[in-house]
Amino acid sequence: MCGIVGLLLKRKELRERLGQFVTPMLECMATRGTDSAGLALFRESLDSTTLRFALYNNGSGFDWEKLCRDCQLQTGFDCTVHAIGNHAAILSNIALKDFKSWLDQTYPEVHLLSAGHSIEIYKDEGHPADIAQRYLFSEMIGTHAVGHTRMATESAVSPAHANPFTAGEDFCLVHNGSLSNPYSVRRKLESLGIEFETDNDTEAGCRFLEWRLREGDTLEEALECSFRELDGFFTFLMATADKMVLVRDAFACKPAVVAETDDYVAVGSEFRALAHLPDIKQAHVFEPAPEQIYSWTV
């Protein structure tokens, strides 16, 4: 059992309050999972040449400034860093594949959580409320966010195994459920040269969808393909730089509820995660149908 939440703000005036709205949603879903939690935040896009790399290191007192200096000196690309606790964001115009190669060789103890012009992922072990406080979720500003609280039913409890999962740039997925064929999906993708970082079933679903996106599918087309290729029970909530998308499997046994107003679209595993939102009594509230793709654009 896990909890998923998502919030997309339609009105620009509300985006300074994204963290204030989404943090109680995530904390409320702690009853569905206290092993780990994570949040993918989407901001206004950086310029077309600059990427934000979200990083995690499990040790205390890690020297993020040194990592930034080493990256700049050894790659030749300008870098800036903003760090909080075990997390840091590096801004640079280095390409994703080149940065990942440098990081793997120079700082193998540092995990790359996400990369893109808009996305920044935070995830860690522990109670969701503690994680939200540790990384100041309530102060975050952005257009939309998706989050997850995990109760591990397979694979290890670690930041690497926590949701959200990401692949490529500006794409992430949170998942409530269990895929029954992740290893066959993984073998197929590995034969195409796609590398995996964990044995988590959610990563198989995430990398499958991102592969279809790179092959030219829209996210909606990739999901149609997933209905044929992915077995098991799942509610997927995904986000890109300008979109939030929700889908449930054919049996729809994993819960989800949506509330939509003129100001926002909110998604949660349970309605109580949405109850604090403004004008919730006037919202259009509904349970998503099985194998129907719900898509909202910023």
C-alpha positions as CSV (number, residue, x, y, z in Angstrom):
1,M,0.0,0.0,0.0
2,C,1.3,3.4,-1.0
3,G,-0.1,6.9,-1.3
4,I,0.1,9.2,-4.3
5,V,-0.7,12.9,-4.6
6,G,-0.6,15.5,-7.3
7,L,-1.4,19.1,-7.7
8,L,-1.5,21.3,-10.9
9,L,-2.2,25.0,-10.4
10,K,-4.0,26.7,-13.3
11,R,-3.7,30.2,-11.9
12,K,-0.3,31.9,-11.9
13,E,-1.2,33.8,-8.7
14,L,-1.4,30.5,-6.8
15,R,2.0,29.1,-7.8
16,E,3.8,30.8,-4.9
17,R,1.6,28.6,-2.6
18,L,2.2,25.3,-4.3
19,G,4.2,23.9,-1.4
20,Q,1.7,25.1,1.1
21,F,-1.1,23.2,-0.7
22,V,0.8,20.0,-1.5
23,T,2.7,19.4,1.8
24,P,-0.5,18.6,3.8
25,M,-1.5,16.3,0.9
26,L,1.7,14.3,1.2
27,E,1.7,14.3,5.0
28,C,-1.9,13.0,5.1
29,M,-0.9,10.0,3.0
30,A,1.7,9.0,5.6
31,T,-0.9,6.5,6.8
32,R,-0.5,4.7,3.5
33,G,3.3,4.5,3.8
34,T,6.0,5.6,6.2
35,D,9.1,3.9,4.7
36,S,10.0,6.7,2.5
37,A,8.5,9.7,0.6
38,G,9.3,11.9,-2.3
39,L,8.2,14.9,-4.2
40,A,8.7,16.0,-7.8
41,L,8.5,19.8,-8.2
42,F,8.0,21.5,-11.6
43,R,9.0,25.2,-11.9
44,E,8.9,27.6,-14.7
45,S,11.3,26.3,-17.3
46,L,15.0,27.3,-17.3
47,D,16.5,28.6,-20.6
48,S,16.9,26.0,-23.4
49,T,20.5,25.3,-22.7
50,T,20.5,25.0,-18.8
51,L,19.6,21.9,-16.9
52,R,18.9,21.4,-13.3
53,F,20.4,18.2,-11.8
54,A,18.9,17.0,-8.5
55,L,21.4,15.0,-6.5
56,Y,21.3,13.0,-3.2
57,N,24.1,11.7,-0.9
58,N,23.4,9.6,2.1
59,G,26.3,10.9,4.3
60,S,26.1,13.8,6.6
61,G,28.2,16.9,5.9
62,F,28.8,16.1,2.2
63,D,30.7,19.0,0.5
64,W,28.4,20.0,-2.3
65,E,30.4,23.1,-3.1
66,K,33.4,20.9,-3.8
67,L,31.4,18.8,-6.1
68,C,30.3,21.9,-8.0
69,R,33.8,23.2,-8.3
70,D,35.1,19.8,-9.4
71,C,32.4,19.6,-12.0
72,Q,33.3,23.0,-13.4
73,L,37.0,22.4,-13.4
74,Q,36.9,18.9,-14.9
75,T,34.1,19.3,-17.5
76,G,34.7,23.0,-18.4
77,F,31.0,23.9,-18.0
78,D,29.9,26.6,-15.6
79,C,28.0,25.3,-12.6
80,T,26.1,26.7,-9.6
81,V,24.8,24.7,-6.6
82,H,22.0,25.1,-4.1
83,A,22.2,22.5,-1.3
84,I,19.9,21.5,1.6
85,G,20.7,18.6,3.8
86,N,21.5,15.5,1.8
87,H,20.1,17.1,-1.4
88,A,21.6,19.5,-3.9
89,A,20.6,21.0,-7.2
90,I,23.3,21.7,-9.8
91,L,22.5,24.2,-12.6
92,S,24.7,23.8,-15.7
93,N,24.6,23.8,-19.5
94,I,26.4,20.4,-19.6
95,A,24.5,17.6,-21.4
96,L,22.7,15.0,-19.3
97,K,24.7,12.1,-20.6
98,D,28.0,13.9,-20.1
99,F,27.1,15.0,-16.5
100,K,25.9,11.5,-15.6
101,S,29.1,10.0,-17.0
102,W,31.3,12.5,-15.0
103,L,29.2,11.9,-11.8
104,D,29.4,8.1,-12.0
105,Q,33.2,8.2,-12.5
106,T,34.0,11.0,-10.0
107,Y,31.3,10.8,-7.3
108,P,29.8,7.3,-7.4
109,E,28.4,7.8,-3.9
110,V,26.1,10.6,-5.2
111,H,22.8,9.6,-6.8
112,L,21.3,11.5,-9.7
113,L,17.6,11.9,-8.9
114,S,16.4,13.9,-11.8
115,A,17.4,16.2,-14.7
116,G,15.5,18.7,-16.8
117,H,14.7,22.3,-17.4
118,S,11.7,22.3,-15.0
119,I,11.9,19.2,-12.7
120,E,13.6,18.8,-9.3
121,I,13.0,15.6,-7.3
122,Y,13.4,15.2,-3.5
123,K,13.2,11.8,-1.9
124,D,14.4,10.2,1.3
125,E,13.8,7.5,3.9
126,G,11.6,8.1,6.8
127,H,8.2,9.6,7.7
128,P,6.7,11.9,5.1
129,A,6.2,14.7,7.6
130,D,9.9,14.6,8.6
131,I,11.0,14.6,5.0
132,A,8.7,17.5,4.1
133,Q,10.2,19.5,7.0
134,R,13.8,18.5,6.2
135,Y,13.5,19.8,2.7
136,L,11.2,22.7,3.3
137,F,8.4,21.4,1.0
138,S,6.0,24.0,2.3
139,E,8.1,26.8,0.9
140,M,8.3,25.5,-2.7
141,I,7.1,27.5,-5.6
142,G,6.1,26.0,-8.9
143,T,3.4,25.1,-11.5
144,H,2.7,21.5,-10.4
145,A,4.0,18.7,-8.2
146,V,3.5,14.9,-7.7
147,G,4.4,13.1,-4.5
148,H,4.5,9.6,-3.0
149,T,4.5,7.9,0.3
150,R,5.8,4.3,0.2
151,M,5.1,1.2,2.1
152,A,7.6,-1.2,0.6
153,T,6.1,-4.5,-0.6
154,E,9.0,-5.4,-2.8
155,S,12.7,-4.3,-3.1
156,A,14.7,-2.4,-0.6
157,V,13.8,0.7,1.4
158,S,16.2,3.4,0.3
159,P,16.1,6.8,-1.4
160,A,17.0,5.1,-4.7
161,H,14.0,2.8,-4.4
162,A,11.6,5.6,-3.3
163,N,9.2,7.3,-5.7
164,P,9.0,9.5,-7.8
165,F,11.0,7.6,-10.4
166,T,12.4,9.5,-13.4
167,A,14.0,8.7,-16.8
168,G,15.3,11.1,-19.4
169,E,14.5,14.8,-18.8
170,D,11.5,16.4,-17.2
171,F,9.5,13.2,-16.8
172,C,8.6,11.4,-13.6
173,L,6.1,8.7,-12.3
174,V,4.6,7.8,-9.0
175,H,2.9,4.4,-8.6
176,N,0.5,2.7,-6.2
177,G,0.3,-1.0,-7.0
178,S,2.5,-3.8,-8.1
179,L,3.6,-4.9,-11.6
180,S,3.7,-8.6,-12.1
181,N,6.1,-8.6,-15.1
182,P,8.8,-6.0,-14.3
183,Y,11.7,-8.4,-15.1
184,S,10.5,-9.3,-18.5
185,V,10.0,-5.6,-19.2
186,R,13.4,-4.9,-17.9
187,R,15.0,-7.6,-20.1
188,K,13.3,-6.1,-23.1
189,L,14.6,-2.6,-22.4
190,E,18.1,-3.8,-21.4
191,S,18.4,-5.5,-24.8
192,L,17.8,-2.0,-26.3
193,G,20.7,-0.6,-24.2
194,I,18.5,1.0,-21.5
195,E,20.2,0.8,-18.1
196,F,18.5,0.3,-14.7
197,E,19.5,1.5,-11.3
198,T,17.3,-0.5,-9.0
199,D,15.2,-3.7,-8.9
200,N,12.0,-1.7,-8.2
201,D,9.0,-2.5,-10.3
202,T,8.1,1.1,-10.6
203,E,11.4,1.8,-12.4
204,A,10.5,-0.7,-15.0
205,G,7.2,1.1,-15.7
206,C,8.9,4.5,-15.7
207,R,11.7,3.5,-18.1
208,F,9.2,1.7,-20.4
209,L,7.1,4.9,-20.8
210,E,10.2,7.1,-21.3
211,W,11.4,4.7,-23.9
212,R,8.2,5.1,-25.8
213,L,8.4,8.9,-25.5
214,R,11.9,8.8,-27.0
215,E,10.5,6.6,-29.8
216,G,8.1,9.4,-30.7
217,D,5.0,8.5,-28.8
218,T,3.0,11.2,-26.9
219,L,2.6,10.3,-23.2
220,E,-1.0,9.3,-23.9
221,E,0.2,7.0,-26.8
222,A,2.9,5.5,-24.5
223,L,0.2,4.7,-21.9
224,E,-2.0,3.0,-24.5
225,C,1.0,0.8,-25.3
226,S,1.5,0.1,-21.6
227,F,-1.9,-1.4,-21.3
228,R,-0.7,-4.2,-23.6
229,E,2.8,-4.5,-22.1
230,L,2.5,-4.0,-18.4
231,D,0.8,-6.6,-16.2
232,G,-0.4,-6.1,-12.7
233,F,-2.3,-3.6,-10.6
234,F,-1.4,0.1,-10.8
235,T,-2.4,3.6,-10.5
236,F,0.2,5.8,-12.3
237,L,0.4,9.5,-11.8
238,M,3.0,11.1,-14.2
239,A,4.2,14.6,-14.9
240,T,6.2,16.4,-17.6
241,A,7.3,20.0,-17.8
242,D,3.8,21.1,-18.9
243,K,1.5,18.2,-18.0
244,M,0.1,15.9,-15.3
245,V,-1.4,12.6,-16.4
246,L,-3.3,9.9,-14.4
247,V,-4.2,6.3,-15.4
248,R,-5.5,3.2,-13.6
249,D,-5.2,-0.4,-14.8
250,A,-8.2,-2.4,-16.2
251,F,-9.2,-3.6,-12.7
252,A,-8.8,-0.2,-11.0
253,C,-8.4,-1.8,-7.6
254,K,-5.8,0.8,-6.5
255,P,-7.7,3.9,-5.2
256,A,-7.6,7.4,-6.7
257,V,-9.7,10.5,-6.5
258,V,-9.6,13.7,-8.5
259,A,-10.8,17.2,-7.6
260,E,-10.9,19.9,-10.3
261,T,-11.8,23.6,-10.1
262,D,-11.0,26.6,-12.2
263,D,-7.9,27.1,-10.1
264,Y,-6.4,23.6,-9.8
265,V,-6.5,19.9,-10.5
266,A,-5.7,17.7,-7.4
267,V,-5.1,14.0,-7.3
268,G,-4.9,11.7,-4.2
269,S,-5.2,8.1,-3.2
270,E,-7.9,9.2,-0.8
271,F,-10.2,12.3,-0.7
272,R,-9.0,13.3,2.8
273,A,-5.7,14.3,1.2
274,L,-7.6,17.0,-0.8
275,A,-10.0,18.2,1.9
276,H,-7.9,21.2,2.9
277,L,-7.7,22.7,-0.6
278,P,-9.5,26.0,-1.3
279,D,-13.1,25.8,-2.6
280,I,-13.0,22.0,-2.4
281,K,-16.7,22.0,-1.7
282,Q,-17.3,23.5,-5.2
283,A,-14.8,21.2,-6.9
284,H,-15.8,18.5,-9.5
285,V,-14.8,15.4,-7.5
286,F,-14.7,12.0,-9.2
287,E,-13.1,8.6,-9.2
288,P,-11.1,7.9,-12.4
289,A,-12.4,5.1,-14.6
290,P,-10.2,2.1,-15.4
291,E,-7.9,2.3,-18.5
292,Q,-9.0,5.9,-19.2
293,I,-6.2,8.5,-19.6
294,Y,-6.7,11.8,-17.7
295,S,-4.4,14.6,-18.9
296,W,-4.2,18.2,-17.7
297,T,-1.9,20.8,-19.1
298,V,-0.3,23.8,-17.3
